[in-house]
Amino acid sequence: MAKIQWKGGTLLSPLPAVLITCRDPETGKDNVLTIAWTGILDSVPPRTYISVRPERYSFELIRKSGEFCINLPNSRLVRAVDFCGVKSGKDMDKFRAARLTPEPSKTVSCCSIAECPVTLECKVFGEQDLGSHTMFLADVLAVTVDESIIDEKGRMAVEKAGLMAYAHGTYFTMGKKIGTFGFSVRKKKRS
């Protein structure tokens, strides 16, 4: 297959399109913003990151509070996800405007989003200025999962969640399961 070389860029995809919630520790006002620059840093202890532009309203809220939640939206929330990525919470209540329901988190002071099937509650342990964005490094203190996507074995059935992804300015819904970790080397059961 022929390939064309381009200069370095941000073409890693797909990425999760997530809703980040944070709180102004002085006023108690919650805000929500859309982020695609996020991922897992470590398993033990569980650590994650988000990268936020310093000019974003939520940047200082996260820096001052040292907390945020990563809310994983389902594809039904695509309009809210897009809206929260292009509008600022500085002058409006984005929860109300996007028809999202804030709910108390279990371990952090900022709220979670009731409509999102999965939430990671995070406490910042460091930050790194990277250029256009600052990366907030965080411990995952708790994960909440909607009971409707828990299977009979007590595991999260991610295919039931209807999560969404983002790639090059376009939102996608996740498809069907095509394998499980280690399936390519697993021995077949004998009958």
C-alpha positions as CSV (number, residue, x, y, z in Angstrom):
1,M,0.0,0.0,0.0
2,A,1.4,3.4,-1.0
3,K,1.7,6.0,1.8
4,I,2.2,9.8,1.7
5,Q,4.4,11.4,4.4
6,W,3.1,14.6,6.1
7,K,4.9,16.7,8.7
8,G,4.3,15.8,12.4
9,G,0.8,16.5,13.7
10,T,-2.0,15.4,16.0
11,L,-3.4,12.6,13.9
12,L,-3.6,10.0,16.5
13,S,-7.2,8.8,16.5
14,P,-9.7,8.0,17.5
15,L,-9.7,9.8,20.8
16,P,-12.3,9.8,23.5
17,A,-14.5,12.9,23.4
18,V,-15.1,13.5,27.2
19,L,-16.9,16.1,29.3
20,I,-14.7,17.5,32.1
21,T,-16.4,18.9,35.1
22,C,-14.7,21.2,37.5
23,R,-15.6,23.7,40.2
24,D,-14.5,27.2,41.2
25,P,-13.4,26.7,44.8
26,E,-14.2,30.3,45.7
27,T,-17.8,30.5,44.3
28,G,-18.8,26.9,44.2
29,K,-19.8,27.3,40.6
30,D,-19.4,24.1,38.5
31,N,-18.4,24.2,34.9
32,V,-18.1,21.6,32.1
33,L,-15.8,21.6,29.0
34,T,-15.1,19.1,26.2
35,I,-11.7,17.5,26.0
36,A,-10.2,15.1,23.5
37,W,-6.6,15.2,24.8
38,T,-6.9,12.6,27.6
39,G,-5.7,9.1,28.4
40,I,-4.3,6.7,31.0
41,L,-0.9,7.2,32.5
42,D,-0.6,4.3,34.8
43,S,-2.5,1.3,36.2
44,V,-1.1,1.0,39.7
45,P,-1.8,3.6,41.0
46,P,-4.5,4.5,38.5
47,R,-3.5,7.8,36.9
48,T,-4.8,9.8,34.0
49,Y,-4.3,13.2,32.4
50,I,-6.1,16.0,30.6
51,S,-4.5,18.7,28.5
52,V,-6.1,22.1,28.6
53,R,-5.3,25.4,26.9
54,P,-4.5,28.0,29.5
55,E,-6.9,30.5,27.9
56,R,-9.9,28.2,28.6
57,Y,-12.1,29.3,31.5
58,S,-11.8,25.9,33.2
59,F,-8.0,26.0,33.2
60,E,-7.8,28.2,36.3
61,L,-10.7,26.4,38.0
62,I,-8.8,23.1,37.7
63,R,-5.5,24.7,38.7
64,K,-7.1,26.3,41.9
65,S,-9.2,23.4,43.0
66,G,-6.8,20.6,42.0
67,E,-9.8,18.4,41.0
68,F,-11.8,17.4,38.0
69,C,-14.1,14.6,36.7
70,I,-13.7,12.9,33.4
71,N,-17.3,12.0,32.3
72,L,-17.6,9.6,29.4
73,P,-20.6,10.6,27.3
74,N,-22.7,8.2,25.2
75,S,-23.5,9.1,21.6
76,R,-26.9,10.5,22.5
77,L,-25.0,13.4,24.1
78,V,-23.1,14.4,21.0
79,R,-24.8,17.8,20.7
80,A,-24.0,18.6,24.3
81,V,-20.4,17.4,23.9
82,D,-20.0,19.7,20.8
83,F,-21.7,22.7,22.5
84,C,-19.5,22.4,25.7
85,G,-16.4,22.4,23.4
86,V,-17.3,25.6,21.6
87,K,-19.0,27.7,24.3
88,S,-17.4,29.2,27.4
89,G,-18.8,28.7,30.9
90,K,-17.4,32.1,31.9
91,D,-20.6,33.9,30.9
92,M,-23.2,31.1,31.0
93,D,-24.4,28.0,32.8
94,K,-23.4,25.3,30.2
95,F,-25.1,22.6,32.3
96,R,-28.5,24.3,31.8
97,A,-27.7,25.4,28.2
98,A,-26.6,21.8,27.2
99,R,-29.4,20.2,29.2
100,L,-26.9,18.2,31.4
101,T,-27.7,17.3,35.0
102,P,-25.0,17.9,37.6
103,E,-24.8,15.3,40.4
104,P,-22.6,15.1,43.5
105,S,-19.4,13.2,43.1
106,K,-18.3,10.6,45.6
107,T,-14.7,11.7,46.4
108,V,-14.2,15.2,44.9
109,S,-16.0,18.5,45.4
110,C,-16.9,19.1,41.7
111,C,-20.0,17.5,40.3
112,S,-20.3,14.6,37.8
113,I,-22.8,14.5,35.0
114,A,-25.8,12.2,35.6
115,E,-26.4,11.4,31.9
116,C,-22.8,10.1,31.4
117,P,-22.6,6.3,32.0
118,V,-19.0,6.4,33.4
119,T,-17.2,9.0,35.5
120,L,-13.6,9.1,36.7
121,E,-13.1,11.3,39.8
122,C,-9.6,12.8,39.7
123,K,-7.2,14.7,42.0
124,V,-4.3,16.6,40.4
125,F,-0.8,15.6,41.5
126,G,1.1,17.6,39.0
127,E,1.1,19.7,35.8
128,Q,3.3,20.1,32.8
129,D,3.4,23.1,30.5
130,L,3.7,21.6,27.0
131,G,3.3,24.6,24.7
132,S,-0.3,25.2,23.5
133,H,-1.7,23.1,26.4
134,T,-0.9,22.3,30.0
135,M,-1.2,18.7,31.0
136,F,-2.9,18.1,34.4
137,L,-1.6,14.8,35.8
138,A,-4.1,13.2,38.2
139,D,-4.8,10.2,40.4
140,V,-8.1,8.5,39.7
141,L,-9.8,8.4,43.1
142,A,-13.0,6.7,42.1
143,V,-14.9,5.4,39.1
144,T,-18.7,5.4,38.9
145,V,-20.5,3.2,36.4
146,D,-24.2,3.2,35.5
147,E,-25.7,-0.1,36.6
148,S,-27.3,-0.5,33.1
149,I,-23.9,-1.3,31.6
150,I,-22.8,-3.8,34.2
151,D,-23.0,-7.4,32.9
152,E,-24.0,-10.5,34.8
153,K,-20.4,-11.1,35.9
154,G,-20.2,-7.6,37.4
155,R,-18.0,-6.2,34.6
156,M,-18.5,-3.1,32.6
157,A,-20.0,-4.0,29.2
158,V,-18.5,-1.1,27.3
159,E,-20.4,-2.1,24.2
160,K,-23.7,-1.3,26.0
161,A,-22.5,2.2,27.0
162,G,-22.7,3.7,23.4
163,L,-19.5,5.7,24.1
164,M,-18.3,8.2,21.5
165,A,-15.0,9.1,20.0
166,Y,-13.4,12.1,18.1
167,A,-11.2,12.0,15.1
168,H,-10.1,15.0,13.1
169,G,-13.1,17.3,13.8
170,T,-15.7,14.5,13.5
171,Y,-17.6,12.6,16.3
172,F,-18.1,8.8,16.0
173,T,-20.0,6.2,18.0
174,M,-18.1,3.1,19.0
175,G,-18.8,0.0,17.0
176,K,-19.3,-3.6,18.0
177,K,-16.9,-5.8,19.9
178,I,-14.4,-7.5,17.6
179,G,-12.2,-9.3,20.1
180,T,-10.9,-9.4,23.7
181,F,-7.5,-8.9,25.1
182,G,-5.4,-12.0,24.5
183,F,-7.9,-13.7,22.1
184,S,-5.3,-14.1,19.4
185,V,-3.1,-16.5,21.5
186,R,-5.8,-18.1,23.7
187,K,-6.1,-21.8,23.4
188,K,-9.4,-23.1,22.0
189,K,-11.5,-25.1,24.4
190,R,-11.8,-28.7,23.6
191,S,-15.3,-30.2,23.4
